[in-house]
Amino acid sequence: MGAQDVAGRYTGTLALFVGFAAAARIQDLMSADGFGDLRFSHGYVFQHLVDAEPTVGELAVRMGVTQQGASKALKELESLGYAGRIAGAGDARTRRVRLTRRGTDAETAARHARTTLQDELAERYGRERLEQAHGLLAELLDGFGGAAAVRRREVRRPR
């Protein structure tokens, strides 16, 4: 039974399942690098901490969740050692969120895992075919209005 038999002829469904399978492979690679406690959902928080140190309130707005929801997600990452809070510059009462050393190490491992997956796919299917598929998926994402959110690191969890 081929993939079209499983997912039907719906591009969105097939792309979603490919994304899930790719995410599972990346999580396997991350686990092998010592980051097995990270989950796919943690990426929605990480993206906002890569180049910024938001407050919990700012994080909530960026994630499109309540402050309680952002705080809960952050507490989980703190308990795992990936994020921490620091006093804000100029106002010690303001607490900013940032990745810890373990968090930046996980980010580096995730980038490496994505590169490894790309290399595996290129070896299996050919770099040219992979680049064509990538180009089409990027066009589809842009057509649905999602490319800008990716560029700004503002991808929200599906509703």
C-alpha positions, 0 to 999 in steps of 0.5 A, a space after each residue: 500500500 503506497 502513501 497515496 493509499 494511506 493519505 488519499 490524494 490530499 496534499 495537506 494531509 500528506 504534507 502533515 503526515 510527512 511533517 509528523 514522520 520527519 519530526 519523529 526522526 528528528 526527535 530520535 536524533 535529538 534523543 541520541 544526542 541526550 535531549 530525549 526529554 524534549 517534545 515537539 511542543 517545546 519547539 513552539 516556546 524555543 522559537 521565541 527564545 532563540 534571539 530574544 529574552 521576552 517576559 512571560 507576558 510577551 511570550 504569551 502574546 507571541 505564542 497566542 496563549 494566555 499568560 498562564 499557558 505560557 508560564 506553564 510551558 516555561 516552567 516545564 522547560 525550566 524544570 528540564 534545565 532548558 530555560 531560566 529567568 533573569 532580572 531585566 536590565 534596568 528593572 530587577 522586578 522584570 523577569 526575562 526568559 532565556 535559554 540556558 546553556 542546555 537550551 542552546 546546546 539543544 538548539 544546536 543539536 536540533 539544527 544538526 538533526 535537521 541537517 542530518 535528516 536533509 542529508 538522509 533524504 537527499 541520499 535516498 531520493 536525490 538532492 535535485 528531487 528533494 530541492 524540487 519538493 522543498 521548493 513546492 512545499 515552500 510555495 504552498 506555505 507561502 500561498 497559505 500565508 504561513 511563510 511570514 510566520 516562519 521567517 519571524 519565528 512566530 509559528 503557532 500551534 494548530 487550533 
